[in-house]
Amino acid sequence: MFYASRSGHVETAELLIQAGAKGDDGSLHEAAREAHPQVIELLLANGHRVDFPSAIHAEGLFGRTALEELCLNATPGADDWQTRIRQSIGLLLPATVAEISQSGGKAMLHLALENEHSVAVTRELLTFSAVWENINHPIYLYKDAQGYVYSPTKYAELLLGADNEKKCQQLTKLLRARKCKDRFYAHTVIQPEGAVGLPEEVAEAVNKQKRADHEQREELKRRDAIAVHQRAIEAEDYERNLKLAKERHNLLMRQLKEEENAERQVATNKQAMAVRHAQELQRERQDALRAENKIRLEGVDEEGARRRRNAASEQQAELTHQGNLLRSQNAALKSKLDNEQQIINARAAAARKEYDLQVALGEQKVQSEKDQAYYRKQGYSG
């Protein structure tokens, strides 16, 4: 019966049925693949089931029905092949879309797309209203191992197109002519590139995830903006503090230098006055010695008188020197007091400047906190 059905020998098939040949042996699949509608009709009338999955005609662990075998392996032949295959499909096609089966996740339409002569077989399959009216039914959605779902158009384009681009274009043209919608997606929030035709619940989940991702990106942008602003403020504070420390250092060095110069000047003045005083004393002693010698020559009396005058003169010179030295020390002390007053004034000015800087820093810190509060407010409201 198997070989008679494959060859389309109706009379032989009738004799074998009369002789007690059993049904559901794969004979119906052979007749369907070779498009012998008379043999198909005979076998169906004698107990062969249209939905029988033949283990002989199998793909992996899944046996195919006669119509699935036709879709996958039918080959155009004689001139009447188109008429015969239409009749064969009509005899084998389930009455409702609910009765259409799948083999390994593939329905008859997927198998037709995989046929070596897919364009011819798919064209004939799509002539039936039971097929094209339900072409967007879930039964024709294929799900691969990654969980990606393909409509027939995307099945041809993405899974079969790499082998023969021209054939793929012909197939997608046939399918779209029958209102087949493009569908390619995953039942997750992460979609493959080029995803299209997502179910409403998947699209809603994806949009929700996109909104969450967008909000997360915006929050990260807001945090980055605040961080950048904070770093700018910190850098500005650092530069300001560095400048302030440098100014303090320079002021202190100037003050130390001024004090050192003042002390050096006082010491120099004192040393110069001491030298002058010593020189004056030396001259006075020399003058006194000459005068004393003269007195000795002029006489003892005159010598006594001159000695008294010289002593008085020396005493007067000493008093004058002491007065000059006192006035010089007073002048040096006054100069030192003036210098110290200038240093005190400079330190007071520096203290005022530092106070002003601290006030400015405090105001800027307050402004920075206001800016951060503003950014947070803007971020949350966005």
C-alpha positions as CSV (number, residue, x, y, z in Angstrom):
1,M,0.0,0.0,0.0
2,F,2.9,2.3,0.8
3,Y,4.4,2.0,-2.7
4,A,1.1,1.9,-4.5
5,S,0.2,5.2,-2.8
6,R,3.5,6.8,-3.7
7,S,3.0,5.8,-7.4
8,G,-0.6,6.9,-7.5
9,H,-1.9,3.4,-8.5
10,V,-5.6,3.7,-7.5
11,E,-6.6,0.2,-8.7
12,T,-3.7,-1.5,-6.8
13,A,-4.6,0.5,-3.7
14,E,-8.3,-0.7,-3.9
15,L,-7.2,-4.3,-4.2
16,L,-4.9,-4.0,-1.2
17,I,-7.6,-2.4,0.8
18,Q,-10.0,-5.3,-0.1
19,A,-7.2,-7.7,0.9
20,G,-7.1,-6.2,4.4
21,A,-4.3,-3.6,4.3
22,K,-4.1,-1.7,7.5
23,G,-4.5,2.1,7.8
24,D,-2.2,4.8,9.2
25,D,1.0,3.2,7.9
26,G,2.4,6.3,6.2
27,S,0.7,5.5,2.8
28,L,-1.4,8.6,3.0
29,H,1.8,10.7,3.5
30,E,3.3,9.2,0.4
31,A,0.2,9.9,-1.7
32,A,0.1,13.5,-0.3
33,R,3.8,14.2,-1.1
34,E,3.4,13.0,-4.7
35,A,0.0,14.8,-5.0
36,H,-2.3,11.9,-5.9
37,P,-5.7,13.2,-4.9
38,Q,-7.6,10.0,-6.0
39,V,-5.4,7.8,-3.8
40,I,-5.8,10.3,-0.9
41,E,-9.5,10.3,-1.2
42,L,-9.6,6.5,-1.3
43,L,-7.4,6.1,1.8
44,L,-9.4,8.7,3.8
45,A,-12.6,6.9,2.9
46,N,-11.1,3.6,4.2
47,G,-9.9,4.7,7.6
48,H,-6.7,6.6,7.2
49,R,-6.7,9.6,9.5
50,V,-5.8,13.0,8.2
51,D,-4.1,14.0,11.5
52,F,-2.0,10.8,11.9
53,P,1.6,11.6,12.7
54,S,3.8,9.2,10.8
55,A,7.0,8.2,12.5
56,I,8.4,7.3,9.1
57,H,7.8,10.9,8.0
58,A,9.4,12.6,11.0
59,E,11.6,15.5,11.9
60,G,13.6,14.7,15.0
61,L,11.1,13.4,17.6
62,F,8.0,14.7,15.9
63,G,6.1,12.7,13.3
64,R,4.5,14.7,10.5
65,T,0.9,14.6,9.2
66,A,0.2,13.9,5.6
67,L,-0.4,17.6,4.8
68,E,2.8,18.5,6.6
69,E,4.7,15.9,4.5
70,L,3.1,17.4,1.4
71,C,4.2,21.0,2.4
72,L,7.7,20.0,3.2
73,N,8.6,17.6,0.4
74,A,6.1,18.1,-2.5
75,T,7.9,18.5,-5.8
76,P,6.4,20.1,-8.9
77,G,6.2,17.6,-11.8
78,A,3.8,17.0,-14.6
79,D,1.6,19.6,-16.2
80,D,-1.4,18.6,-14.0
81,W,0.7,18.9,-10.8
82,Q,-0.9,22.3,-9.9
83,T,-4.4,20.8,-10.2
84,R,-3.4,17.7,-8.3
85,I,-1.7,19.5,-5.4
86,R,-4.6,21.8,-4.9
87,Q,-7.0,18.9,-4.8
88,S,-4.7,17.1,-2.4
89,I,-4.4,20.1,-0.1
90,G,-8.2,20.5,-0.2
91,L,-8.7,16.9,1.0
92,L,-6.1,17.1,3.8
93,L,-6.7,20.6,5.1
94,P,-8.3,20.7,8.6
95,A,-11.7,22.3,8.7
96,T,-10.8,24.8,11.4
97,V,-7.6,26.5,12.4
98,A,-7.8,24.9,15.9
99,E,-7.3,21.5,14.3
100,I,-4.0,22.5,12.6
101,S,-1.1,20.8,14.3
102,Q,2.6,21.6,14.7
103,S,5.7,19.4,14.4
104,G,8.6,20.7,16.4
105,G,7.0,24.1,16.8
106,K,6.4,24.4,13.0
107,A,3.0,24.4,11.3
108,M,2.3,23.3,7.7
109,L,3.0,26.8,6.4
110,H,6.5,26.9,8.0
111,L,7.2,23.5,6.3
112,A,6.1,24.8,3.0
113,L,8.5,27.8,3.4
114,E,11.3,25.2,4.0
115,N,10.4,23.2,0.9
116,E,13.1,23.1,-1.8
117,H,10.3,24.4,-4.1
118,S,8.9,26.7,-1.4
119,V,7.5,29.4,-3.7
120,A,5.4,26.9,-5.8
121,V,4.1,25.0,-2.7
122,T,3.4,28.1,-0.6
123,R,1.6,29.7,-3.4
124,E,-0.8,26.7,-3.7
125,L,-1.3,26.5,0.1
126,L,-2.2,30.2,0.2
127,T,-5.0,29.8,-2.4
128,F,-7.1,28.3,0.4
129,S,-9.2,30.7,2.4
130,A,-8.8,28.5,5.5
131,V,-5.1,29.3,5.3
132,W,-4.9,33.0,4.3
133,E,-7.9,34.1,6.4
134,N,-6.0,32.8,9.5
135,I,-2.5,33.6,8.4
136,N,-2.0,35.9,11.5
137,H,-3.3,33.2,13.9
138,P,-0.9,32.2,16.7
139,I,-0.6,28.7,15.2
140,Y,1.6,30.2,12.5
141,L,3.9,31.9,14.9
142,Y,7.2,30.0,15.3
143,K,9.3,30.2,18.5
144,D,13.0,29.3,18.3
145,A,15.3,28.1,21.1
146,Q,16.1,31.6,22.1
147,G,12.5,32.3,22.7
148,Y,12.2,34.6,19.7
149,V,8.8,34.6,18.0
150,Y,8.5,34.8,14.2
151,S,5.6,35.4,11.9
152,P,5.7,33.5,8.5
153,T,7.2,36.7,6.8
154,K,9.9,37.0,9.4
155,Y,10.5,33.3,9.5
156,A,11.3,33.4,5.8
157,E,13.3,36.7,6.0
158,L,15.4,36.0,9.1
159,L,15.7,32.2,9.2
160,L,15.6,31.2,5.5
161,G,16.7,34.4,3.7
162,A,20.4,33.8,4.1
163,D,20.3,30.7,1.9
164,N,18.4,32.3,-1.0
165,E,17.7,36.0,-0.9
166,K,15.7,36.0,-4.1
167,K,13.5,33.2,-2.9
168,C,13.0,34.9,0.4
169,Q,11.8,38.1,-1.4
170,Q,9.3,36.0,-3.4
171,L,8.0,34.2,-0.3
172,T,7.5,37.4,1.7
173,K,5.8,39.0,-1.3
174,L,3.3,36.0,-1.4
175,L,2.7,36.2,2.4
176,R,2.2,39.9,2.5
177,A,-0.2,39.8,-0.4
178,R,-2.3,37.6,1.9
179,K,-2.2,40.3,4.7
180,C,0.5,38.4,6.7
181,K,1.8,40.8,9.4
182,D,5.4,41.1,10.3
183,R,6.0,39.8,13.8
184,F,9.4,39.3,15.5
185,Y,9.7,39.6,19.2
186,A,10.5,37.9,22.5
187,H,8.2,37.5,25.5
188,T,10.6,39.6,27.6
189,V,11.3,43.3,28.1
190,I,14.6,42.8,26.3
191,Q,13.8,42.6,22.6
192,P,15.9,41.4,19.7
193,E,17.1,44.0,17.2
194,G,14.5,44.8,14.6
195,A,11.6,43.6,16.8
196,V,8.2,44.3,15.3
197,G,4.5,43.4,15.9
198,L,4.8,43.0,19.6
199,P,1.6,41.8,21.5
200,E,0.0,44.4,23.5
201,E,1.1,43.0,26.9
202,V,4.7,42.6,25.7
203,A,4.7,46.1,24.1
204,E,3.3,47.5,27.4
205,A,6.1,45.7,29.4
206,V,8.7,46.9,27.0
207,N,7.5,50.5,27.1
208,K,7.4,50.3,30.9
209,Q,11.0,49.1,30.9
210,K,11.9,51.8,28.5
211,R,10.3,54.4,30.7
212,A,12.1,52.9,33.7
213,D,15.4,52.9,31.8
214,H,14.8,56.5,30.7
215,E,14.1,57.6,34.2
216,Q,17.2,55.8,35.4
217,R,19.3,57.5,32.8
218,E,17.8,60.9,33.7
219,E,18.5,60.2,37.4
220,L,22.1,59.3,36.5
221,K,22.4,62.5,34.4
222,R,21.0,64.5,37.3
223,R,23.4,62.9,39.7
224,D,26.3,63.4,37.3
225,A,25.3,67.1,36.9
226,I,25.1,67.5,40.7
227,A,28.5,65.7,41.1
228,V,30.1,67.9,38.4
229,H,28.7,71.0,40.0
230,Q,29.9,69.9,43.4
231,R,33.3,69.1,42.1
232,A,33.4,72.6,40.5
233,I,32.5,74.2,43.8
234,E,35.1,72.1,45.6
235,A,37.7,73.0,43.0
236,E,36.8,76.7,43.3
237,D,37.0,76.4,47.1
238,Y,40.4,74.7,46.9
239,E,41.7,77.4,44.6
240,R,40.4,80.2,46.8
241,N,41.8,78.6,50.0
242,L,45.1,78.0,48.2
243,K,45.2,81.7,47.1
244,L,44.3,82.8,50.6
245,A,47.0,80.6,52.1
246,K,49.5,82.1,49.7
247,E,48.5,85.6,50.5
248,R,48.8,84.8,54.2
249,H,52.3,83.4,53.7
250,N,53.4,86.4,51.6
251,L,52.0,88.8,54.2
252,L,53.8,87.0,57.0
253,M,57.0,87.0,55.1
254,R,56.7,90.7,54.4
255,Q,56.0,91.4,58.1
256,L,59.0,89.3,59.1
257,K,61.2,91.0,56.6
258,E,60.1,94.5,57.7
259,E,60.7,93.6,61.4
260,E,64.1,92.2,60.5
261,N,65.0,95.4,58.5
262,A,63.8,97.6,61.4
263,E,65.9,95.8,63.9
264,R,68.9,95.8,61.6
265,Q,68.4,99.6,61.1
266,V,68.2,100.2,64.9
267,A,71.4,98.1,65.4
268,T,73.2,99.9,62.6
269,N,72.2,103.3,64.0
270,K,73.3,102.4,67.5
271,Q,76.6,101.0,66.2
272,A,77.2,104.2,64.1
273,M,76.4,106.4,67.1
274,A,78.8,104.4,69.3
275,V,81.6,104.8,66.7
276,R,81.0,108.5,66.4
277,H,81.0,108.9,70.2
278,A,84.3,106.9,70.5
279,Q,85.8,109.1,67.8
280,E,84.6,112.2,69.6
281,L,86.0,111.0,72.9
282,Q,89.3,110.2,71.2
283,R,89.5,113.6,69.7
284,E,88.6,115.2,73.0
285,R,91.2,113.2,74.8
286,Q,93.8,114.2,72.2
287,D,92.7,117.9,72.5
288,A,92.9,117.5,76.3
289,L,96.3,116.0,76.1
290,R,97.6,118.8,73.9
291,A,96.0,121.3,76.2
292,E,97.5,119.7,79.2
293,N,100.9,119.8,77.7
294,K,100.4,123.4,76.9
295,I,99.4,124.1,80.4
296,R,102.4,122.4,81.7
297,L,104.5,124.6,79.5
298,E,102.6,127.8,80.6
299,G,102.8,127.1,84.2
300,V,101.5,125.2,87.1
301,D,98.8,127.7,87.9
302,E,97.5,127.9,84.4
303,E,97.8,124.2,84.2
304,G,95.5,123.8,87.1
305,A,93.0,126.2,85.7
306,R,93.1,124.6,82.4
307,R,92.7,121.2,83.9
308,R,89.6,122.4,85.6
309,R,88.3,124.0,82.4
310,N,89.2,120.8,80.5
311,A,87.4,118.7,83.1
312,A,84.4,120.9,82.8
313,S,84.5,120.9,79.1
314,E,84.9,117.1,79.1
315,Q,82.0,116.8,81.5
316,Q,80.0,119.1,79.3
317,A,80.9,117.1,76.2
318,E,80.0,113.9,78.0
319,L,76.7,115.4,79.0
320,T,76.1,116.6,75.4
321,H,77.0,113.1,74.2
322,Q,74.7,111.5,76.6
323,G,71.9,113.9,75.5
324,N,72.6,113.1,71.8
325,L,72.7,109.3,72.6
326,L,69.4,109.6,74.5
327,R,67.8,111.5,71.6
328,S,69.1,108.9,69.1
329,Q,67.7,106.1,71.2
330,N,64.4,107.9,71.5
331,A,64.3,108.3,67.7
332,A,65.2,104.6,67.2
333,L,62.5,103.6,69.7
334,K,60.0,105.8,68.0
335,S,61.0,104.3,64.6
336,K,60.6,100.8,66.0
337,L,57.2,101.7,67.5
338,D,56.2,103.2,64.1
339,N,57.3,100.0,62.4
340,E,55.4,97.8,64.9
341,Q,52.3,100.0,64.4
342,Q,52.6,99.4,60.7
343,I,52.9,95.7,61.2
344,I,49.9,95.8,63.5
345,N,48.0,97.7,60.9
346,A,49.0,95.3,58.1
347,R,47.9,92.3,60.3
348,A,44.6,94.0,61.0
349,A,44.1,94.6,57.3
350,A,45.0,90.9,56.6
351,A,42.6,89.8,59.3
352,R,39.8,91.9,57.7
353,K,40.6,90.5,54.3
354,E,40.5,86.9,55.7
355,Y,37.2,87.7,57.4
356,D,35.8,89.0,54.1
357,L,37.0,85.9,52.3
358,Q,35.5,83.6,55.0
359,V,32.2,85.5,54.6
360,A,32.3,85.1,50.8
361,L,33.0,81.4,51.2
362,G,30.1,81.0,53.6
363,E,27.8,82.8,51.1
364,Q,29.0,80.7,48.3
365,K,28.5,77.5,50.3
366,V,24.9,78.6,51.1
367,Q,24.4,79.3,47.3
368,S,25.9,75.8,46.5
369,E,23.4,74.2,48.9
370,K,20.6,76.1,47.2
371,D,21.9,75.0,43.8
372,Q,22.0,71.4,44.9
373,A,18.5,71.6,46.3
374,Y,17.4,73.2,43.0
375,Y,19.0,70.3,40.9
376,R,17.4,67.7,43.2
377,K,14.0,69.4,42.8
378,Q,14.4,69.6,39.0
379,G,15.5,65.9,38.8
380,Y,12.6,64.6,40.9
381,S,10.0,66.7,39.1
382,G,11.4,65.6,35.7
